[in-house]
Amino acid sequence: LEELCERDFDPSTMRTFKRGVDTSLFHFDPDRYQEMADEAPLRGGFNLVWSGRVCRDKNLAYLFDLYQELVRQYPETNLFIVGDGPSYQEYRQMMERHERVVFTGRIPHHQTARWYCRGDLLVFPSTMDTFGMAVVEAQACGCPALVTDVGGPQEIVTAGWTGYALSLEERDRWLDRIALFIRYKARHPQGYLDMRRRISEAILERYSLNGSLNDIIGYRAEKALQAGRMRPTFRPATAETAR
């Protein structure tokens, strides 16, 4: 909006529409962690998760570099790559020597929620996303997130509350933040669950589908009223109408 105003667009004619997430599917549910453990016998440890189109544009090479450095100090760290794409086979072969790296391949969209619930931290180093729906969905499931300070995902994350936005040039900070979450979960497991619940509540309050729909419908109704194409249907409740 600021950039458009600088180009002499009228701010009164513009609105920011929220993106929405299906809260019936993407929400915090600690029981799903156990369900995933029962259905897919994955190794215990700390679970990093990434989701999206598996391609070079998503900067997955940066994530793999972080992971290979991280497991030297924290060997019981898993990495879930959720999705498919043109670089899938290339990256899978690149990481095949790491037994704790799981490539899910293409899965139905609704199943990504279960991987987010199983994940302990979303690591999303992309600089090409104008929004970052995967970040919203993961955080709706209570998963804290590390994202870059470039593009849309940084606007989703609230620093120190739902995650952090970091510069790609500060590679050590990425490793330090991941290590911070690993240690916190190991030392304060209940505190980690409480944190995930707070993250989910904060995201669902901002990005519910109902809120997104209300923004759009409310704006269209407002413009129609201004143009005289409809009459307001709302009337203050009275004792008679309440009955």
C-alpha positions in Angstrom: 0.0 0.0 0.0 2.8 2.4 0.8 4.5 1.8 -2.5 1.2 2.3 -4.4 0.6 5.5 -2.5 4.0 6.7 -3.5 2.9 6.2 -7.1 -0.1 8.5 -6.5 -2.8 5.9 -6.0 -5.6 6.9 -3.8 -5.3 5.0 -0.5 -9.1 5.3 0.1 -9.7 3.0 -2.9 -7.5 0.2 -1.5 -7.9 -2.5 1.1 -5.7 -5.3 2.4 -7.4 -8.6 2.1 -6.3 -11.3 4.5 -5.3 -14.8 3.3 -7.2 -17.5 5.1 -6.4 -21.0 6.4 -8.9 -23.9 6.9 -8.9 -23.9 10.7 -10.8 -27.2 10.8 -7.8 -28.9 9.2 -4.8 -26.7 10.2 -4.8 -26.2 14.0 -2.8 -27.3 17.0 -3.5 -30.9 18.0 -0.9 -32.7 20.1 -2.8 -36.0 19.6 -1.8 -36.0 15.9 1.9 -36.3 16.9 1.2 -39.8 18.3 -1.0 -40.7 15.3 1.9 -39.9 13.0 4.3 -41.9 15.2 1.9 -44.9 15.0 1.4 -44.7 11.2 5.0 -43.9 10.2 7.7 -45.3 12.5 10.0 -42.4 12.4 13.0 -42.0 14.7 12.7 -40.0 17.8 14.4 -36.7 18.1 13.8 -33.1 17.0 11.9 -32.7 13.8 12.6 -30.0 11.3 10.0 -29.6 8.6 9.7 -27.9 5.2 6.8 -27.9 2.8 6.2 -26.7 -0.7 7.3 -27.2 -4.3 10.6 -29.0 -4.4 12.6 -26.8 -6.7 15.7 -24.7 -6.7 13.7 -21.4 -6.4 12.9 -22.4 -2.8 16.5 -22.3 -1.7 16.5 -25.9 -0.4 20.2 -26.2 -0.9 20.6 -23.6 1.9 18.4 -25.8 4.2 20.4 -28.9 3.4 23.6 -27.1 4.2 22.2 -26.0 7.5 21.0 -29.5 8.3 24.4 -31.2 7.5 26.1 -28.7 9.8 23.5 -29.1 12.5 23.6 -32.9 12.8 27.3 -32.8 13.7 26.3 -31.4 17.1 22.7 -32.7 17.3 22.7 -36.1 15.5 19.1 -36.9 16.6 17.6 -34.3 14.3 15.2 -35.3 11.6 14.2 -33.3 8.5 10.9 -33.8 6.7 10.7 -32.5 3.1 7.0 -32.5 2.4 6.0 -32.1 -1.3 7.2 -32.8 -4.8 8.7 -30.9 -7.7 11.2 -30.8 -10.5 14.2 -31.1 -8.2 12.8 -33.9 -6.1 15.0 -36.7 -7.3 18.1 -34.5 -7.4 17.7 -33.4 -3.8 16.7 -36.9 -2.6 19.9 -38.3 -4.1 21.9 -35.5 -2.6 20.6 -36.3 0.9 20.3 -40.1 0.7 23.2 -40.8 3.0 21.3 -39.0 5.8 18.9 -41.6 7.2 17.0 -39.1 9.2 15.9 -37.0 6.1 12.5 -38.0 4.9 11.1 -37.0 1.5 7.3 -37.6 1.4 6.8 -36.9 -2.3 3.4 -35.7 -3.5 0.7 -36.1 -0.8 -2.9 -34.8 -0.6 -3.0 -31.3 0.8 -4.9 -32.2 3.9 -2.1 -34.6 4.9 0.4 -31.8 5.2 -1.3 -30.8 8.5 -0.2 -34.0 10.1 3.4 -33.4 9.1 3.2 -29.9 10.5 1.9 -31.3 13.8 4.7 -33.8 13.9 7.3 -31.1 13.1 8.9 -29.1 15.9 10.2 -26.3 13.7 9.5 -25.1 10.2 12.7 -23.9 8.4 11.7 -21.9 5.3 14.7 -20.2 3.7 12.9 -19.1 0.4 13.4 -15.6 -0.8 10.9 -16.0 -3.7 7.6 -16.3 -1.9 5.3 -13.2 -2.1 3.2 -14.6 0.8 4.1 -18.1 2.1 1.0 -20.1 2.7 3.1 -23.0 4.0 4.3 -20.7 6.8 0.7 -19.9 7.8 -0.4 -23.5 7.7 2.5 -24.7 9.7 2.1 -22.0 12.4 -1.7 -22.7 12.5 -0.6 -26.2 13.6 1.5 -24.6 16.3 4.9 -25.0 14.5 7.3 -22.1 15.1 9.0 -20.9 12.0 12.4 -19.6 10.8 12.0 -17.6 7.5 14.1 -15.2 5.5 13.8 -11.4 5.9 13.0 -11.2 2.1 9.5 -11.5 0.7 6.2 -12.2 2.3 6.9 -14.9 5.0 8.6 -12.3 7.2 5.3 -10.5 7.5 3.6 -13.6 8.9 6.1 -14.4 11.6 6.1 -12.3 14.8 9.7 -12.2 16.1 10.2 -13.9 19.4 6.6 -15.0 19.5 5.9 -17.3 16.5 9.4 -17.5 15.1 12.1 -15.4 13.6 12.9 -13.7 10.2 16.7 -14.0 9.5 19.1 -12.8 6.8 20.6 -15.6 4.7 23.9 -13.9 5.1 23.8 -14.7 8.9 24.1 -18.4 8.5 25.3 -18.8 12.1 22.1 -17.2 13.4 20.0 -19.8 11.6 22.0 -22.6 13.3 21.9 -20.8 16.7 18.1 -20.4 16.5 17.5 -24.0 15.5 19.8 -25.1 18.4 17.8 -22.8 20.7 14.6 -24.6 19.8 16.2 -28.0 20.1 17.5 -27.3 23.6 14.2 -25.7 24.8 12.1 -28.6 23.7 14.5 -31.1 25.4 14.6 -29.2 28.7 11.0 -27.9 28.8 8.8 -30.3 26.8 5.6 -29.0 28.4 6.7 -25.4 27.8 7.2 -26.3 24.2 3.7 -27.6 23.8 2.3 -24.5 25.5 4.3 -22.3 23.1 2.9 -24.3 20.1 -0.6 -23.7 21.5 0.0 -19.9 21.7 1.4 -19.8 18.2 -1.6 -21.6 16.8 -4.0 -19.3 18.6 -2.2 -16.2 17.3 -2.2 -17.4 13.7 -5.8 -18.6 13.7 -6.9 -15.3 15.0 -5.2 -13.5 12.1 -5.7 -15.9 9.2 -9.0 -17.7 9.6 -11.1 -18.3 6.4 -14.0 -16.5 8.1 -12.0 -13.4 8.6 -10.7 -13.5 5.0 -14.3 -13.9 3.7 -15.6 -11.1 5.9 -13.0 -8.8 4.5 -14.0 -9.4 0.9 -17.8 -9.5 1.5 -17.6 -6.4 3.7 -15.6 -4.4 1.1 -18.0 -5.4 -1.8 -21.0 -4.5 0.3 -19.4 -1.1 1.3 -18.7 -0.3 -2.4 -22.2 -1.3 -3.4 -23.7 0.9 -0.7 -21.6 3.8 -1.9 -22.7 3.3 -5.4 -26.4 3.1 -4.4 -26.8 -0.4 -5.7 -28.1 -1.9 -2.5 -29.8 -0.9 0.7 -28.5 -1.7 4.1 -30.3 -4.8 5.5 -29.0 -4.4 9.1 -31.4 -3.1 11.7 -30.7 -2.7 15.4 -32.3 -5.5 17.4 -35.4 -4.7 19.4 -37.3 -6.7 21.9 -39.8 -7.6 19.2 -37.3 -8.7 16.6 -35.3 -10.6 19.2 -38.4 -12.8 19.8 
